[in-house]
């Protein structure tokens, strides 16, 4: 079965000559039907350009963009309108019509699509109920909180039953609690309605919470992609490693290391935990097989998709040759760094 969205060698440049700026270069990726696919990168990495290529708000300069098996790269505007009917979009700043109530905002795309008033009213009520805001139907955007406005924006994006939902930094203007509520809603949209979701974000915690797979952009290039669990367990690109460190415990800072050394006379190492690594088995046998006592002195572990991920700093106490043997055993199953004295 073909991917629902596919990029083949896609490039996009803005401007020309000496002022040309390459936004995307040689992008190859695919999004399967029914998944939540995240695209992450720092500001200027090309994330928003990529998502705008999916609904042809921007046109690729090179390569091919396919949506539902249709090459949209060179489609005329009339045909593109048909493709866009199957794509909803949620924005960072909500983009609600200030002169319309919550009901009116959700009803607007249905009116444009030619739905009759009775059918429109039924659909709007259904969507407002789904996002938990039926009681706010006659409130104007200025009377709603940021989280409520975003949920109205999501309801509007779902009005015409799209197969794809594009969420461009949909939570970056929200506080942490409201972000969680919106991410939970996106998860429900995916699981209960079967909508394929492409999430554009610069926050790795968003990826961790709802995405199945992730692509990492850096300066317009795709530097890594894969299952979220695999990328968290073994990030290959330095850009990805920096993002992962924002949500998973990492090695201690210099100040923390100085405090640890003052309290712990043994040798200190950090070990990465995640995926199929058998770190626990090695440490369980540390005393019996290597005559080394260990204590976790820094770091922590979080769960993702049933797997544990994180980084632990350990104090290893024993004869140097025994500690060396344990470190070698750990290095056979994971990344280990001994922290210099």
C-alpha positions in Angstrom: 0.0 0.0 0.0 1.4 3.4 -1.0 2.1 6.1 1.7 -0.6 8.7 2.2 1.9 11.5 1.8 5.3 11.1 0.1 8.2 13.5 -0.6 10.7 12.4 -3.3 13.8 14.5 -3.6 11.9 17.7 -2.7 13.6 21.1 -2.7 12.3 24.6 -2.1 14.2 27.9 -2.6 12.9 31.4 -1.8 14.3 34.3 -3.8 16.9 34.2 -6.5 20.5 35.0 -7.3 22.6 36.2 -4.4 19.4 36.5 -2.3 18.3 32.9 -2.8 17.6 31.0 0.4 17.3 27.3 0.3 14.4 26.2 2.7 14.4 22.5 1.9 16.9 20.3 0.0 16.6 16.7 -1.2 13.8 15.7 1.2 12.7 12.1 1.1 10.0 11.0 3.5 6.7 9.2 3.7 3.7 9.4 6.0 1.5 6.3 6.3 -2.3 6.4 6.6 -3.5 6.5 10.2 -0.2 7.5 11.9 0.9 10.6 13.8 4.0 11.9 12.1 6.1 14.6 13.7 8.5 16.9 12.0 10.9 18.6 14.4 13.6 21.2 14.0 14.8 24.6 15.3 13.5 27.9 13.9 14.5 28.2 10.3 15.0 24.5 9.8 12.3 24.4 7.1 9.4 22.8 9.1 6.7 25.2 8.1 7.7 25.2 4.5 7.5 21.4 4.5 4.0 21.3 5.9 2.8 24.0 3.4 4.1 21.8 0.6 1.6 19.1 1.6 -1.4 21.3 0.9 0.4 23.2 -1.9 0.3 26.5 -0.2 3.9 26.5 -1.4 5.0 24.7 -4.6 8.1 22.5 -4.7 10.9 23.8 -7.0 12.3 20.3 -7.4 11.2 16.7 -6.7 7.7 15.4 -6.2 5.1 15.7 -3.5 2.3 13.0 -3.6 -0.9 13.2 -1.5 -3.1 10.1 -1.6 -1.1 8.9 -4.6 -1.7 12.1 -6.6 1.3 14.1 -7.7 0.3 17.6 -6.6 3.6 19.3 -7.6 2.2 20.7 -10.9 -1.6 20.5 -10.4 -3.6 23.5 -11.5 -5.4 25.5 -8.8 -8.8 24.0 -9.6 -7.5 20.4 -9.0 -5.6 21.6 -5.9 -8.8 22.8 -4.3 -10.1 19.3 -4.5 -7.0 17.9 -2.8 -7.2 20.5 -0.1 -10.7 19.5 0.8 -9.2 16.4 2.3 -6.7 18.3 4.4 -7.4 20.3 7.6 -4.9 22.7 9.1 -4.4 24.0 12.7 -2.2 27.1 13.3 0.0 28.4 16.1 -2.0 31.6 16.5 -5.5 29.9 16.1 -6.5 32.2 13.1 -10.1 32.3 14.2 -12.5 34.9 12.7 -13.0 37.5 15.4 -16.3 38.6 14.1 -17.8 35.1 14.3 -18.8 33.0 17.3 -17.2 29.6 18.0 -20.2 28.1 16.1 -19.7 30.5 13.2 -16.0 29.7 12.9 -16.7 25.9 12.8 -19.6 26.4 10.4 -17.7 28.7 8.0 -15.8 25.9 5.9 -19.1 24.0 5.7 -20.9 27.1 4.3 -18.1 27.5 1.8 -18.4 23.8 0.9 -22.1 24.3 0.2 -23.6 22.3 3.1 -27.3 23.1 3.8 -28.1 24.9 7.0 -29.7 21.9 8.9 -26.8 19.6 8.0 -24.3 22.4 8.9 -25.9 22.9 12.4 -25.8 19.2 13.1 -22.1 18.8 12.1 -21.0 21.9 14.1 -22.8 20.7 17.2 -21.2 17.2 16.8 -17.7 18.8 16.5 -18.1 21.2 19.4 -19.3 18.3 21.5 -16.2 16.3 20.4 -13.8 19.0 21.5 -15.7 19.6 24.7 -16.9 23.2 23.9 -20.6 22.8 23.0 -21.4 25.2 25.9 -19.2 27.8 24.3 -20.9 27.7 20.9 -22.1 31.4 21.1 -18.9 32.8 22.6 -16.6 35.0 20.4 -12.9 34.2 20.3 -12.0 37.1 22.6 -14.2 35.5 25.2 -12.3 32.2 25.1 -9.0 31.1 26.6 -6.0 30.2 24.3 -6.6 26.5 24.8 -10.3 26.9 24.0 -9.5 28.9 20.9 -7.2 26.2 19.7 -9.8 23.5 20.2 -12.3 25.6 18.2 -9.6 25.8 15.5 -9.2 22.0 15.6 -13.0 21.6 15.3 -13.0 23.9 12.3 -10.2 22.0 10.7 -12.2 18.8 11.1 -15.4 20.2 9.7 -15.4 18.6 6.3 -14.1 15.2 7.4 -10.5 15.6 6.2 -8.3 12.5 5.9 -5.2 14.5 6.9 -4.7 17.1 9.7 -1.7 19.4 9.6 -0.8 20.9 13.0 1.8 23.7 12.6 3.2 24.5 16.0 -0.3 24.0 17.4 0.8 24.1 21.1 3.7 26.5 21.1 1.5 29.4 22.2 -0.1 27.5 25.1 0.9 26.8 28.7 2.0 23.3 29.7 -1.4 22.2 31.1 -3.3 23.4 28.1 -0.7 21.9 25.8 -1.4 18.5 27.4 -5.2 18.9 26.8 -4.6 19.8 23.1 -2.2 16.9 22.6 -4.8 14.5 24.2 -7.4 15.8 21.8 -5.1 15.3 18.8 -4.5 11.7 20.1 -8.3 11.1 20.2 -8.7 12.5 16.7 -6.1 10.0 15.5 -7.4 7.0 17.3 -11.1 7.6 17.3 -11.6 9.3 13.9 -8.7 7.6 12.1 -7.3 11.0 10.9 -3.6 11.0 9.8 -1.8 13.8 11.6 1.4 15.6 10.7 2.7 17.6 13.6 5.2 20.4 13.1 7.0 21.3 16.3 10.2 22.4 17.9 9.4 20.7 21.2 10.6 17.1 21.6 8.1 16.6 24.4 5.3 16.9 21.9 6.9 14.2 19.8 7.4 12.0 22.8 3.7 12.3 23.8 1.8 11.6 20.6 3.9 10.8 17.6 4.5 7.3 16.0 7.4 8.4 13.8 9.5 11.5 13.6 11.6 13.3 11.0 14.4 15.8 12.1 15.2 18.8 10.0 18.4 20.9 10.2 19.0 23.8 7.9 16.6 22.5 5.3 18.0 18.9 5.3 16.4 15.8 6.7 19.1 14.5 9.1 17.1 11.6 10.7 13.8 9.9 10.6 12.3 6.7 12.2 10.1 5.4 14.9 10.0 7.7 17.9 11.2 4.9 20.2 14.1 4.1 18.0 15.2 7.7 17.6 15.0 8.3 21.3 16.9 5.2 22.1 19.7 5.8 19.5 19.7 9.3 18.1 22.2 9.4 15.2 22.5 13.1 14.4 23.8 15.7 16.8 20.7 17.8 16.2 18.5 14.9 17.3 20.7 14.2 20.3 20.3 17.8 21.5 16.5 17.6 21.1 16.4 14.2 23.0 18.4 15.8 25.8 15.6 18.3 26.4 13.2 15.6 27.5 15.4 12.8 28.8 17.8 13.0 31.7 21.4 13.6 30.6 24.9 13.7 32.1 25.4 16.1 35.0 26.6 19.6 34.5 30.0 20.7 35.7 28.5 22.2 38.9 26.5 19.0 39.5 29.5 16.8 38.8 31.6 18.8 41.4 28.9 18.2 44.0 28.7 14.5 43.1 32.5 14.1 43.5 32.4 15.7 46.9 29.9 13.1 48.1 30.9 10.0 46.1 34.6 8.8 46.2 34.1 6.0 43.6 34.5 6.3 39.9 31.6 8.0 38.1 30.2 6.9 34.7 27.1 7.8 32.7 25.2 5.0 30.9 22.4 5.4 28.3 19.3 3.4 29.0 16.8 2.5 26.2 15.5 0.1 23.7 16.9 -3.4 23.7 19.9 -2.6 25.8 20.6 -5.1 28.6 22.0 -2.6 31.1 19.9 -3.9 34.0 21.2 -7.4 33.5 24.8 -6.2 33.6 24.3 -4.1 36.7 22.4 -6.9 38.5 25.5 -9.0 38.1 27.9 -6.2 39.1 28.7 -7.4 42.6 28.6 -11.2 41.9 30.6 -11.2 38.7 32.8 -8.1 38.9 33.0 -7.5 42.7 31.8 -3.9 42.1 29.2 -2.0 44.1 27.2 0.6 42.2 24.9 3.4 43.2 22.7 5.7 40.9 23.7 9.2 41.8 22.2 11.3 39.0 19.7 11.1 36.0 16.6 9.2 35.6 14.5 7.1 33.2 11.2 7.7 31.5 8.8 5.4 29.6 8.0 5.7 25.9 5.9 3.1 24.1 6.6 0.5 26.8 10.3 1.0 26.7 12.5 2.8 29.3 14.8 5.6 28.1 17.2 7.9 29.9 20.7 8.3 31.1 22.0 7.3 34.6 25.2 8.4 36.3 26.6 5.7 38.5 29.2 5.6 41.2 31.2 2.4 40.9 33.2 1.2 43.9 35.8 -1.5 43.8 39.3 -2.3 42.7 40.3 -0.5 39.5 40.7 -3.7 37.5 37.2 -4.8 38.6 35.6 -1.5 37.7 37.4 -1.6 34.3 35.8 -5.0 33.7 32.3 -3.8 34.6 32.7 -0.7 32.4 33.7 -3.0 29.5 30.7 -5.1 30.1 28.4 -2.1 30.1 30.0 -0.8 26.9 29.2 -4.1 25.2 25.5 -3.2 25.6 25.2 0.6 25.7 27.0 3.9 25.4 29.1 4.6 28.5 31.2 7.7 29.4 33.5 7.7 32.3 33.5 11.2 33.9 37.0 12.5 34.3 38.3 13.1 37.8 
